[in-house]
């Protein structure tokens, strides 16, 4: 994983990762108390393929509304 960002309440998270073929992608997760705090994939966004971490982070900002503020290209 290249980076992981979560909300202040630690209920939502976006992971930016690199695949073995060199492309990057991202996935959004949520954690609910009734699920014993297990992270659950929200939108199945991991199929998106981006050339770099920066592009994956930018795509995450557009696809995941709450992530627009916390995701930057320096982490």
PDB file as gemmi writes it, atoms N, CA and C in Angstrom:
CRYST1    1.000    1.000    1.000  90.00  90.00  90.00 P 1                      
ATOM      1  N   UNK A   1       0.839  -1.170   0.000  1.00  0.00           N  
ATOM      2  CA  UNK A   1       0.000   0.000   0.000  1.00  0.00           C  
ATOM      3  C   UNK A   1       0.889   1.239   0.000  1.00  0.00           C  
ATOM      4  N   UNK A   2       0.518   2.211  -0.823  1.00  0.00           N  
ATOM      5  CA  UNK A   2       1.284   3.448  -0.923  1.00  0.00           C  
ATOM      6  C   UNK A   2       0.862   4.477   0.115  1.00  0.00           C  
ATOM      7  N   UNK A   3      -0.433   4.522   0.411  1.00  0.00           N  
ATOM      8  CA  UNK A   3      -0.939   5.504   1.370  1.00  0.00           C  
ATOM      9  C   UNK A   3      -2.310   5.062   1.856  1.00  0.00           C  
ATOM     10  N   UNK A   4      -2.671   5.505   3.055  1.00  0.00           N  
ATOM     11  CA  UNK A   4      -3.980   5.236   3.611  1.00  0.00           C  
ATOM     12  C   UNK A   4      -4.458   6.507   4.300  1.00  0.00           C  
ATOM     13  N   UNK A   5      -5.682   6.904   4.030  1.00  0.00           N  
ATOM     14  CA  UNK A   5      -6.260   8.117   4.591  1.00  0.00           C  
ATOM     15  C   UNK A   5      -7.586   7.747   5.233  1.00  0.00           C  
ATOM     16  N   UNK A   6      -7.886   8.318   6.389  1.00  0.00           N  
ATOM     17  CA  UNK A   6      -9.170   8.029   7.014  1.00  0.00           C  
ATOM     18  C   UNK A   6      -9.781   9.284   7.622  1.00  0.00           C  
ATOM     19  N   UNK A   7     -11.084   9.195   7.869  1.00  0.00           N  
ATOM     20  CA  UNK A   7     -11.786  10.303   8.483  1.00  0.00           C  
ATOM     21  C   UNK A   7     -11.341  10.445   9.932  1.00  0.00           C  
ATOM     22  N   UNK A   8     -11.573  11.609  10.511  1.00  0.00           N  
ATOM     23  CA  UNK A   8     -11.165  11.874  11.895  1.00  0.00           C  
ATOM     24  C   UNK A   8     -11.813  10.895  12.874  1.00  0.00           C  
ATOM     25  N   UNK A   9     -13.020  10.438  12.559  1.00  0.00           N  
ATOM     26  CA  UNK A   9     -13.693   9.495  13.454  1.00  0.00           C  
ATOM     27  C   UNK A   9     -13.302   8.044  13.167  1.00  0.00           C  
ATOM     28  N   UNK A  10     -12.404   7.828  12.216  1.00  0.00           N  
ATOM     29  CA  UNK A  10     -11.889   6.490  11.866  1.00  0.00           C  
ATOM     30  C   UNK A  10     -12.987   5.520  11.422  1.00  0.00           C  
ATOM     31  N   UNK A  11     -13.997   6.059  10.738  1.00  0.00           N  
ATOM     32  CA  UNK A  11     -15.087   5.222  10.252  1.00  0.00           C  
ATOM     33  C   UNK A  11     -14.948   4.950   8.752  1.00  0.00           C  
ATOM     34  N   UNK A  12     -14.284   5.831   8.032  1.00  0.00           N  
ATOM     35  CA  UNK A  12     -14.068   5.643   6.583  1.00  0.00           C  
ATOM     36  C   UNK A  12     -12.583   5.753   6.280  1.00  0.00           C  
ATOM     37  N   UNK A  13     -12.161   5.014   5.256  1.00  0.00           N  
ATOM     38  CA  UNK A  13     -10.747   4.986   4.886  1.00  0.00           C  
ATOM     39  C   UNK A  13     -10.627   4.807   3.375  1.00  0.00           C  
ATOM     40  N   UNK A  14      -9.598   5.412   2.789  1.00  0.00           N  
ATOM     41  CA  UNK A  14      -9.230   5.189   1.396  1.00  0.00           C  
ATOM     42  C   UNK A  14      -7.781   4.721   1.385  1.00  0.00           C  
ATOM     43  N   UNK A  15      -7.531   3.604   0.717  1.00  0.00           N  
ATOM     44  CA  UNK A  15      -6.173   3.103   0.528  1.00  0.00           C  
ATOM     45  C   UNK A  15      -5.765   3.307  -0.921  1.00  0.00           C  
ATOM     46  N   UNK A  16      -4.568   3.829  -1.127  1.00  0.00           N  
ATOM     47  CA  UNK A  16      -3.984   3.963  -2.470  1.00  0.00           C  
ATOM     48  C   UNK A  16      -2.876   2.918  -2.537  1.00  0.00           C  
ATOM     49  N   UNK A  17      -2.879   2.102  -3.574  1.00  0.00           N  
ATOM     50  CA  UNK A  17      -1.943   0.985  -3.651  1.00  0.00           C  
ATOM     51  C   UNK A  17      -1.348   0.837  -5.047  1.00  0.00           C  
ATOM     52  N   UNK A  18      -0.264   0.072  -5.127  1.00  0.00           N  
ATOM     53  CA  UNK A  18       0.376  -0.237  -6.406  1.00  0.00           C  
ATOM     54  C   UNK A  18       0.244  -1.735  -6.663  1.00  0.00           C  
ATOM     55  N   UNK A  19      -0.112  -2.057  -7.893  1.00  0.00           N  
ATOM     56  CA  UNK A  19      -0.232  -3.456  -8.311  1.00  0.00           C  
ATOM     57  C   UNK A  19       1.111  -3.976  -8.813  1.00  0.00           C  
ATOM     58  N   UNK A  20       1.254  -5.295  -8.905  1.00  0.00           N  
ATOM     59  CA  UNK A  20       2.497  -5.871  -9.420  1.00  0.00           C  
ATOM     60  C   UNK A  20       2.857  -5.386 -10.832  1.00  0.00           C  
ATOM     61  N   UNK A  21       1.843  -5.007 -11.634  1.00  0.00           N  
ATOM     62  CA  UNK A  21       2.135  -4.546 -12.998  1.00  0.00           C  
ATOM     63  C   UNK A  21       2.563  -3.076 -13.037  1.00  0.00           C  
ATOM     64  N   UNK A  22       2.659  -2.416 -11.853  1.00  0.00           N  
ATOM     65  CA  UNK A  22       3.125  -1.036 -11.788  1.00  0.00           C  
ATOM     66  C   UNK A  22       2.023   0.007 -11.797  1.00  0.00           C  
ATOM     67  N   UNK A  23       0.778  -0.383 -12.083  1.00  0.00           N  
ATOM     68  CA  UNK A  23      -0.313   0.584 -12.043  1.00  0.00           C  
ATOM     69  C   UNK A  23      -0.746   0.801 -10.596  1.00  0.00           C  
ATOM     70  N   UNK A  24      -1.425   1.909 -10.358  1.00  0.00           N  
ATOM     71  CA  UNK A  24      -1.924   2.225  -9.024  1.00  0.00           C  
ATOM     72  C   UNK A  24      -3.441   2.219  -9.038  1.00  0.00           C  
ATOM     73  N   UNK A  25      -4.019   2.103  -7.858  1.00  0.00           N  
ATOM     74  CA  UNK A  25      -5.465   2.142  -7.712  1.00  0.00           C  
ATOM     75  C   UNK A  25      -5.814   2.572  -6.309  1.00  0.00           C  
ATOM     76  N   UNK A  26      -7.109   2.588  -5.998  1.00  0.00           N  
ATOM     77  CA  UNK A  26      -7.557   2.961  -4.664  1.00  0.00           C  
ATOM     78  C   UNK A  26      -8.822   2.214  -4.331  1.00  0.00           C  
ATOM     79  N   UNK A  27      -9.110   2.135  -3.047  1.00  0.00           N  
ATOM     80  CA  UNK A  27     -10.311   1.465  -2.562  1.00  0.00           C  
ATOM     81  C   UNK A  27     -10.822   2.228  -1.346  1.00  0.00           C  
ATOM     82  N   UNK A  28     -12.141   2.363  -1.242  1.00  0.00           N  
ATOM     83  CA  UNK A  28     -12.756   2.996  -0.074  1.00  0.00           C  
ATOM     84  C   UNK A  28     -13.325   1.916   0.839  1.00  0.00           C  
ATOM     85  N   UNK A  29     -13.160   2.094   2.148  1.00  0.00           N  
ATOM     86  CA  UNK A  29     -13.657   1.164   3.151  1.00  0.00           C  
ATOM     87  C   UNK A  29     -14.434   1.917   4.219  1.00  0.00           C  
ATOM     88  N   UNK A  30     -15.291   1.199   4.928  1.00  0.00           N  
ATOM     89  CA  UNK A  30     -15.961   1.747   6.106  1.00  0.00           C  
ATOM     90  C   UNK A  30     -15.847   0.731   7.233  1.00  0.00           C  
ATOM     91  N   UNK A  31     -15.968   1.228   8.457  1.00  0.00           N  
ATOM     92  CA  UNK A  31     -15.881   0.361   9.638  1.00  0.00           C  
ATOM     93  C   UNK A  31     -17.071   0.680  10.529  1.00  0.00           C  
ATOM     94  N   UNK A  32     -17.943  -0.309  10.719  1.00  0.00           N  
ATOM     95  CA  UNK A  32     -19.150  -0.127  11.512  1.00  0.00           C  
ATOM     96  C   UNK A  32     -19.052  -0.917  12.815  1.00  0.00           C  
ATOM     97  N   UNK A  33     -19.519  -0.346  13.927  1.00  0.00           N  
ATOM     98  CA  UNK A  33     -19.447  -1.039  15.218  1.00  0.00           C  
ATOM     99  C   UNK A  33     -20.151  -2.403  15.200  1.00  0.00           C  
ATOM    100  N   UNK A  34     -21.273  -2.500  14.492  1.00  0.00           N  
ATOM    101  CA  UNK A  34     -22.014  -3.768  14.464  1.00  0.00           C  
ATOM    102  C   UNK A  34     -21.263  -4.876  13.715  1.00  0.00           C  
ATOM    103  N   UNK A  35     -20.252  -4.499  12.940  1.00  0.00           N  
ATOM    104  CA  UNK A  35     -19.420  -5.488  12.239  1.00  0.00           C  
ATOM    105  C   UNK A  35     -18.142  -5.779  13.008  1.00  0.00           C  
ATOM    106  N   UNK A  36     -18.119  -5.457  14.288  1.00  0.00           N  
ATOM    107  CA  UNK A  36     -16.944  -5.633  15.142  1.00  0.00           C  
ATOM    108  C   UNK A  36     -15.732  -4.894  14.605  1.00  0.00           C  
ATOM    109  N   UNK A  37     -15.993  -3.715  14.029  1.00  0.00           N  
ATOM    110  CA  UNK A  37     -14.938  -2.813  13.553  1.00  0.00           C  
ATOM    111  C   UNK A  37     -14.102  -3.384  12.410  1.00  0.00           C  
ATOM    112  N   UNK A  38     -14.650  -4.312  11.644  1.00  0.00           N  
ATOM    113  CA  UNK A  38     -13.961  -4.849  10.473  1.00  0.00           C  
ATOM    114  C   UNK A  38     -14.115  -3.885   9.311  1.00  0.00           C  
ATOM    115  N   UNK A  39     -13.016  -3.624   8.585  1.00  0.00           N  
ATOM    116  CA  UNK A  39     -13.082  -2.749   7.413  1.00  0.00           C  
ATOM    117  C   UNK A  39     -13.801  -3.482   6.292  1.00  0.00           C  
ATOM    118  N   UNK A  40     -14.798  -2.815   5.689  1.00  0.00           N  
ATOM    119  CA  UNK A  40     -15.603  -3.380   4.612  1.00  0.00           C  
ATOM    120  C   UNK A  40     -15.476  -2.485   3.382  1.00  0.00           C  
ATOM    121  N   UNK A  41     -15.223  -3.088   2.224  1.00  0.00           N  
ATOM    122  CA  UNK A  41     -15.140  -2.331   0.984  1.00  0.00           C  
ATOM    123  C   UNK A  41     -16.493  -1.688   0.694  1.00  0.00           C  
ATOM    124  N   UNK A  42     -16.468  -0.417   0.286  1.00  0.00           N  
ATOM    125  CA  UNK A  42     -17.707   0.323   0.083  1.00  0.00           C  
ATOM    126  C   UNK A  42     -18.168   0.279  -1.373  1.00  0.00           C  
ATOM    127  N   UNK A  43     -17.292   0.630  -2.316  1.00  0.00           N  
ATOM    128  CA  UNK A  43     -17.717   0.793  -3.709  1.00  0.00           C  
ATOM    129  C   UNK A  43     -17.004  -0.097  -4.711  1.00  0.00           C  
ATOM    130  N   UNK A  44     -16.127  -0.946  -4.282  1.00  0.00           N  
ATOM    131  CA  UNK A  44     -15.380  -1.805  -5.208  1.00  0.00           C  
ATOM    132  C   UNK A  44     -14.698  -0.974  -6.293  1.00  0.00           C  
ATOM    133  N   UNK A  45     -13.920   0.002  -5.857  1.00  0.00           N  
ATOM    134  CA  UNK A  45     -13.230   0.910  -6.776  1.00  0.00           C  
ATOM    135  C   UNK A  45     -11.863   0.391  -7.210  1.00  0.00           C  
ATOM    136  N   UNK A  46     -11.422  -0.724  -6.658  1.00  0.00           N  
ATOM    137  CA  UNK A  46     -10.056  -1.188  -6.895  1.00  0.00           C  
ATOM    138  C   UNK A  46      -9.792  -1.608  -8.334  1.00  0.00           C  
ATOM    139  N   UNK A  47     -10.807  -1.740  -9.150  1.00  0.00           N  
ATOM    140  CA  UNK A  47     -10.605  -2.102 -10.548  1.00  0.00           C  
ATOM    141  C   UNK A  47     -10.064  -0.969 -11.402  1.00  0.00           C  
ATOM    142  N   UNK A  48     -10.179   0.256 -10.895  1.00  0.00           N  
ATOM    143  CA  UNK A  48      -9.663   1.412 -11.636  1.00  0.00           C  
ATOM    144  C   UNK A  48      -8.142   1.326 -11.695  1.00  0.00           C  
ATOM    145  N   UNK A  49      -7.569   1.570 -12.851  1.00  0.00           N  
ATOM    146  CA  UNK A  49      -6.112   1.498 -13.018  1.00  0.00           C  
ATOM    147  C   UNK A  49      -5.578   2.861 -13.401  1.00  0.00           C  
ATOM    148  N   UNK A  50      -4.615   3.326 -12.613  1.00  0.00           N  
ATOM    149  CA  UNK A  50      -3.999   4.619 -12.849  1.00  0.00           C  
ATOM    150  C   UNK A  50      -2.498   4.436 -13.007  1.00  0.00           C  
ATOM    151  N   UNK A  51      -1.882   5.332 -13.744  1.00  0.00           N  
ATOM    152  CA  UNK A  51      -0.457   5.226 -14.038  1.00  0.00           C  
ATOM    153  C   UNK A  51       0.422   5.506 -12.831  1.00  0.00           C  
ATOM    154  N   UNK A  52      -0.052   6.299 -11.879  1.00  0.00           N  
ATOM    155  CA  UNK A  52       0.803   6.681 -10.753  1.00  0.00           C  
ATOM    156  C   UNK A  52      -0.023   6.867  -9.490  1.00  0.00           C  
ATOM    157  N   UNK A  53       0.681   6.970  -8.366  1.00  0.00           N  
ATOM    158  CA  UNK A  53       0.035   7.238  -7.085  1.00  0.00           C  
ATOM    159  C   UNK A  53      -0.690   8.571  -7.121  1.00  0.00           C  
ATOM    160  N   UNK A  54      -0.073   9.579  -7.711  1.00  0.00           N  
ATOM    161  CA  UNK A  54      -0.681  10.911  -7.774  1.00  0.00           C  
ATOM    162  C   UNK A  54      -1.999  10.877  -8.544  1.00  0.00           C  
ATOM    163  N   UNK A  55      -2.037  10.151  -9.653  1.00  0.00           N  
ATOM    164  CA  UNK A  55      -3.273  10.055 -10.438  1.00  0.00           C  
ATOM    165  C   UNK A  55      -4.318   9.271  -9.658  1.00  0.00           C  
ATOM    166  N   UNK A  56      -3.920   8.191  -8.977  1.00  0.00           N  
ATOM    167  CA  UNK A  56      -4.861   7.412  -8.168  1.00  0.00           C  
ATOM    168  C   UNK A  56      -5.436   8.275  -7.044  1.00  0.00           C  
ATOM    169  N   UNK A  57      -4.605   9.076  -6.376  1.00  0.00           N  
ATOM    170  CA  UNK A  57      -5.080   9.964  -5.320  1.00  0.00           C  
ATOM    171  C   UNK A  57      -6.052  10.998  -5.882  1.00  0.00           C  
ATOM    172  N   UNK A  58      -5.754  11.539  -7.064  1.00  0.00           N  
ATOM    173  CA  UNK A  58      -6.643  12.513  -7.698  1.00  0.00           C  
ATOM    174  C   UNK A  58      -7.979  11.859  -8.048  1.00  0.00           C  
ATOM    175  N   UNK A  59      -7.938  10.650  -8.587  1.00  0.00           N  
ATOM    176  CA  UNK A  59      -9.176   9.939  -8.908  1.00  0.00           C  
ATOM    177  C   UNK A  59      -9.978   9.655  -7.640  1.00  0.00           C  
ATOM    178  N   UNK A  60      -9.293   9.322  -6.550  1.00  0.00           N  
ATOM    179  CA  UNK A  60      -9.978   9.073  -5.275  1.00  0.00           C  
ATOM    180  C   UNK A  60     -10.681  10.334  -4.793  1.00  0.00           C  
ATOM    181  N   UNK A  61     -10.040  11.497  -4.950  1.00  0.00           N  
ATOM    182  CA  UNK A  61     -10.665  12.765  -4.550  1.00  0.00           C  
ATOM    183  C   UNK A  61     -11.983  12.986  -5.278  1.00  0.00           C  
ATOM    184  N   UNK A  62     -12.048  12.582  -6.534  1.00  0.00           N  
ATOM    185  CA  UNK A  62     -13.273  12.779  -7.313  1.00  0.00           C  
ATOM    186  C   UNK A  62     -14.321  11.701  -7.035  1.00  0.00           C  
ATOM    187  N   UNK A  63     -13.897  10.491  -6.772  1.00  0.00           N  
ATOM    188  CA  UNK A  63     -14.828   9.380  -6.578  1.00  0.00           C  
ATOM    189  C   UNK A  63     -15.372   9.284  -5.161  1.00  0.00           C  
ATOM    190  N   UNK A  64     -14.613   9.770  -4.180  1.00  0.00           N  
ATOM    191  CA  UNK A  64     -14.983   9.640  -2.769  1.00  0.00           C  
ATOM    192  C   UNK A  64     -15.106  11.051  -2.188  1.00  0.00           C  
ATOM    193  N   UNK A  65     -16.312  11.598  -2.121  1.00  0.00           N  
ATOM    194  CA  UNK A  65     -16.501  13.001  -1.732  1.00  0.00           C  
ATOM    195  C   UNK A  65     -15.823  13.414  -0.433  1.00  0.00           C  
ATOM    196  N   UNK A  66     -15.887  12.604   0.626  1.00  0.00           N  
ATOM    197  CA  UNK A  66     -15.284  13.000   1.901  1.00  0.00           C  
ATOM    198  C   UNK A  66     -13.773  13.067   1.821  1.00  0.00           C  
ATOM    199  N   UNK A  67     -13.170  12.391   0.848  1.00  0.00           N  
ATOM    200  CA  UNK A  67     -11.703  12.304   0.753  1.00  0.00           C  
ATOM    201  C   UNK A  67     -11.071  13.505   0.080  1.00  0.00           C  
ATOM    202  N   UNK A  68     -11.841  14.422  -0.426  1.00  0.00           N  
ATOM    203  CA  UNK A  68     -11.261  15.555  -1.157  1.00  0.00           C  
ATOM    204  C   UNK A  68     -10.271  16.343  -0.328  1.00  0.00           C  
ATOM    205  N   UNK A  69     -10.541  16.554   0.933  1.00  0.00           N  
ATOM    206  CA  UNK A  69      -9.632  17.343   1.772  1.00  0.00           C  
ATOM    207  C   UNK A  69      -8.405  16.565   2.252  1.00  0.00           C  
ATOM    208  N   UNK A  70      -8.562  15.327   2.782  1.00  0.00           N  
ATOM    209  CA  UNK A  70      -7.384  14.702   3.388  1.00  0.00           C  
ATOM    210  C   UNK A  70      -6.375  14.108   2.440  1.00  0.00           C  
ATOM    211  N   UNK A  71      -6.730  13.852   1.201  1.00  0.00           N  
ATOM    212  CA  UNK A  71      -5.790  13.206   0.295  1.00  0.00           C  
ATOM    213  C   UNK A  71      -4.914  14.241  -0.387  1.00  0.00           C  
ATOM    214  N   UNK A  72      -3.614  14.080  -0.251  1.00  0.00           N  
ATOM    215  CA  UNK A  72      -2.690  14.956  -0.952  1.00  0.00           C  
ATOM    216  C   UNK A  72      -1.677  14.099  -1.691  1.00  0.00           C  
ATOM    217  N   UNK A  73      -0.840  14.700  -2.479  1.00  0.00           N  
ATOM    218  CA  UNK A  73       0.118  13.960  -3.293  1.00  0.00           C  
ATOM    219  C   UNK A  73       1.498  13.870  -2.636  1.00  0.00           C  
ATOM    220  N   UNK A  74       1.584  14.154  -1.357  1.00  0.00           N  
ATOM    221  CA  UNK A  74       2.876  14.138  -0.692  1.00  0.00           C  
ATOM    222  C   UNK A  74       3.040  12.975   0.276  1.00  0.00           C  
ATOM    223  N   UNK A  75       1.964  12.269   0.608  1.00  0.00           N  
ATOM    224  CA  UNK A  75       2.016  11.235   1.635  1.00  0.00           C  
ATOM    225  C   UNK A  75       2.516   9.917   1.166  1.00  0.00           C  
TER     226      UNK A  75                                                      
END                                                                             
